[in-house]
Amino acid sequence: MALIFGAFGIVAGIEAEHYTAKVGASGDDYTGLLAIPAGLLLLGLGAVTLWTTRRTHGNRPWRYLRRLLLGAAGVALALSVVAPLSAGYLFNHLGRPAVPEPNLGADYEQVSFTTSDGLKLSGWYVPSKNGAAVIAFPGRNGPQAHTRMLARHGYGVLLFDRRGQGESEGDPHAFGWEGEKDIKAAIAFLERRPDVDPERIGGLGLSVGGELMLHAAAETDALKAVVSEGAGSRSVGEFRGMPDATPVQHGFETLITAGLTLFSNSPPPPLTQDIVGRIAPRPVFIIWAPRGVDTEALNPEYFKAAGEPKTLWAIPESKHVGGLAARPAEYERRLIRFFDDALLR
């Protein structure tokens, strides 16, 4: 028990160390920092207890074999249970706390808007010159190059900190559970803009943003065109579709999903393959990197489940969400043509 809770104590302290190093300690960071030495003390206590209570009599070979088996069982428990549950905690507590310097290639406005569950989100908006706007998601760091590309062609672009990140309120969640509410709030913001035609709003999602953009588009027809690049899995239900996944990986993903459910107090989202078909007849453009993260292998399955019109583009030499860097001219030509056809004609 001391070893298990010692490990969890250190994991809990990682959150405090993360935010203290990035933006300075505040709130529960102080007790979080205390959890680290407390966890180390528990680990030491557990190790000492094991050593001082070991058997010192009886058959020596059997004693040593018994210790070896108990040690192997402990390692297995740590890898199969403690590690994924710890990952579930960290995925639901660590977020990007700092806002990057803007490099958007155009004039922009500081904006904010509120989600349906009462969270204030902050971001930047490049006003539209052609009456159409695109939500570039998530965050204000990764989509900056895409923002410059879209702004060159007259599109308004909204990029913002999702819940629990940067200057936005709420708890972070690396897998984006409940994040579709953020996109819906962004859509509502754009619909109120005088420079945007409400019938000309599209979305560009990167990585987990790709999964969330597909999710949001499946639940509202206000998104008229969706680009998803580098989408993967958000729960073990989607991970089960992974080709060549082993039972060990399935078990690990199951406990991560259980940890996320426990620490976020939220059920897993619907499976992307079950809802992506609802987007039709609005167009969907799915981009993936066969050599990106392993869960990108799910994109062909998402494409099969989507309705027409739909496009699938694999970029073999691309890194995860690196399509624009790998093929800048072709990427810009394809995406602008896609949004032009869907939003301007």
Backbone hydrogen bonds, N-H to C=O, Kabsch-Sander energy under -0.5 kcal/mol:
donor,donor_aa,acceptor,acceptor_aa,energy
5,F,1,M,-2.7
6,G,2,A,-2.0
7,A,3,L,-1.9
8,F,4,I,-2.0
9,G,5,F,-2.2
10,I,6,G,-1.9
11,V,7,A,-2.1
12,A,8,F,-2.6
13,G,9,G,-1.7
14,I,10,I,-1.2
14,I,11,V,-0.6
15,E,11,V,-0.9
16,A,12,A,-0.8
17,E,13,G,-2.4
18,H,14,I,-2.6
19,Y,15,E,-2.1
20,T,16,A,-2.4
21,A,17,E,-2.3
22,K,18,H,-1.6
23,V,19,Y,-2.7
24,G,19,Y,-1.1
24,G,20,T,-0.7
29,D,26,S,-2.3
30,Y,27,G,-1.1
32,G,28,D,-2.1
33,L,29,D,-2.5
34,L,30,Y,-1.4
35,A,31,T,-1.1
36,I,32,G,-0.6
36,I,33,L,-0.9
38,A,34,L,-1.7
39,G,35,A,-2.4
40,L,36,I,-2.3
41,L,37,P,-2.4
42,L,38,A,-2.1
43,L,39,G,-2.3
44,G,40,L,-2.5
45,L,41,L,-2.6
46,G,42,L,-2.7
47,A,43,L,-2.4
48,V,44,G,-2.6
49,T,45,L,-2.5
50,L,46,G,-2.3
51,W,47,A,-2.0
52,T,48,V,-2.9
53,T,49,T,-1.5
54,R,51,W,-1.0
63,R,59,N,-2.2
64,Y,60,R,-2.5
65,L,61,P,-2.4
66,R,62,W,-2.7
67,R,63,R,-2.3
68,L,64,Y,-2.2
69,L,65,L,-2.6
70,L,66,R,-2.6
71,G,67,R,-2.6
72,A,68,L,-2.4
73,A,69,L,-2.5
74,G,70,L,-2.2
75,V,71,G,-2.3
76,A,72,A,-2.4
77,L,73,A,-2.4
78,A,74,G,-2.4
79,L,75,V,-2.5
80,S,76,A,-2.6
81,V,77,L,-2.1
82,V,77,L,-1.8
83,A,78,A,-2.7
85,L,81,V,-2.0
86,S,82,V,-2.4
87,A,83,A,-2.5
88,G,84,P,-2.3
89,Y,85,L,-1.7
90,L,86,S,-2.5
91,F,87,A,-2.9
92,N,88,G,-0.8
92,N,89,Y,-0.6
93,H,90,L,-1.7
94,L,90,L,-2.3
95,G,93,H,-0.5
109,E,125,Y,-2.3
111,V,109,E,-0.5
111,V,123,G,-2.5
113,F,121,L,-1.8
115,T,119,L,-2.5
118,G,115,T,-1.8
121,L,113,F,-3.2
121,L,119,L,-0.6
123,G,111,V,-2.4
124,W,159,L,-2.9
125,Y,109,E,-2.1
126,V,157,V,-2.8
129,K,154,G,-2.9
130,N,154,G,-1.4
133,A,200,R,-2.1
134,V,156,G,-2.8
135,I,202,G,-2.3
136,A,134,V,-0.7
136,A,158,L,-2.1
137,F,135,I,-0.6
137,F,204,L,-2.7
139,G,160,F,-1.4
144,Q,141,N,-1.5
145,A,142,G,-0.5
147,T,143,P,-2.3
148,R,144,Q,-2.2
149,M,145,A,-1.9
150,L,146,H,-2.5
151,A,147,T,-2.8
152,R,148,R,-1.8
153,H,149,M,-0.6
153,H,150,L,-0.9
154,G,151,A,-1.9
155,Y,150,L,-1.9
156,G,132,A,-2.5
157,V,126,V,-1.8
158,L,134,V,-2.1
159,L,124,W,-2.2
159,L,157,V,-0.5
161,D,122,S,-2.8
162,R,160,F,-0.5
164,G,169,E,-1.4
165,Q,162,R,-2.0
166,G,96,R,-4.6
168,S,165,Q,-2.5
169,E,120,K,-2.6
174,A,91,F,-3.0
176,G,173,H,-1.8
179,G,176,G,-2.4
181,K,178,E,-1.3
182,D,179,G,-0.8
183,I,179,G,-1.3
184,K,180,E,-2.2
185,A,181,K,-2.0
186,A,182,D,-1.9
187,I,183,I,-2.4
188,A,184,K,-2.2
189,F,185,A,-1.9
190,L,186,A,-2.2
191,E,187,I,-2.4
192,R,188,A,-0.9
192,R,189,F,-0.8
193,R,190,L,-1.3
196,V,193,R,-1.2
197,D,131,G,-3.0
200,R,197,D,-2.8
202,G,133,A,-2.5
203,G,225,A,-2.2
204,L,135,I,-3.2
205,G,227,V,-2.9
206,L,137,F,-2.3
207,S,229,E,-2.9
209,G,206,L,-2.5
210,G,207,S,-1.3
211,E,207,S,-1.3
212,L,208,V,-2.3
213,M,209,G,-2.5
214,L,210,G,-1.9
215,H,211,E,-2.1
216,A,212,L,-3.1
217,A,213,M,-2.3
218,A,214,L,-1.6
219,E,215,H,-0.8
219,E,216,A,-1.0
220,T,216,A,-1.3
223,L,220,T,-0.7
224,K,201,I,-3.1
224,K,222,A,-0.7
225,A,201,I,-0.5
226,V,283,P,-1.9
227,V,203,G,-2.7
228,S,285,F,-2.7
229,E,205,G,-2.9
230,G,287,I,-2.3
238,E,235,S,-0.7
239,F,235,S,-2.0
240,R,236,V,-1.7
241,G,238,E,-1.8
242,M,239,F,-2.3
245,A,242,M,-1.2
250,H,246,T,-2.2
251,G,247,P,-2.4
252,F,248,V,-2.4
253,E,249,Q,-2.7
254,T,250,H,-2.1
255,L,251,G,-1.9
256,I,252,F,-2.0
257,T,253,E,-2.5
258,A,254,T,-2.1
259,G,255,L,-2.6
260,L,256,I,-2.8
261,T,257,T,-2.4
262,L,258,A,-2.3
263,F,259,G,-2.8
264,S,260,L,-1.9
265,N,261,T,-1.0
266,S,261,T,-0.8
274,D,271,L,-1.2
275,I,271,L,-1.0
275,I,272,T,-0.8
276,V,272,T,-2.3
278,R,275,I,-2.0
279,I,276,V,-1.5
280,A,277,G,-0.7
282,R,279,I,-1.9
284,V,309,P,-1.5
285,F,226,V,-2.5
286,I,311,T,-3.1
287,I,228,S,-3.0
287,I,285,F,-0.5
288,W,313,W,-2.1
292,G,289,A,-2.6
296,E,293,V,-1.8
297,A,294,D,-1.8
298,L,295,T,-1.8
299,N,296,E,-2.1
301,E,298,L,-0.7
302,Y,298,L,-2.0
303,F,299,N,-2.6
304,K,300,P,-2.0
305,A,301,E,-1.9
306,A,302,Y,-1.2
311,T,284,V,-1.9
313,W,286,I,-2.5
315,I,288,W,-2.4
318,S,315,I,-1.6
322,G,319,K,-2.3
326,A,322,G,-2.4
327,R,323,G,-2.6
331,Y,327,R,-3.0
332,E,328,P,-2.3
333,R,329,A,-2.3
334,R,330,E,-2.8
335,L,331,Y,-2.6
336,I,332,E,-2.4
337,R,333,R,-1.9
338,F,334,R,-2.2
339,F,335,L,-2.7
340,D,336,I,-2.9
341,D,337,R,-2.6
342,A,338,F,-1.9
343,L,339,F,-3.1
344,L,339,F,-0.6
344,L,340,D,-1.9
345,R,340,D,-1.0
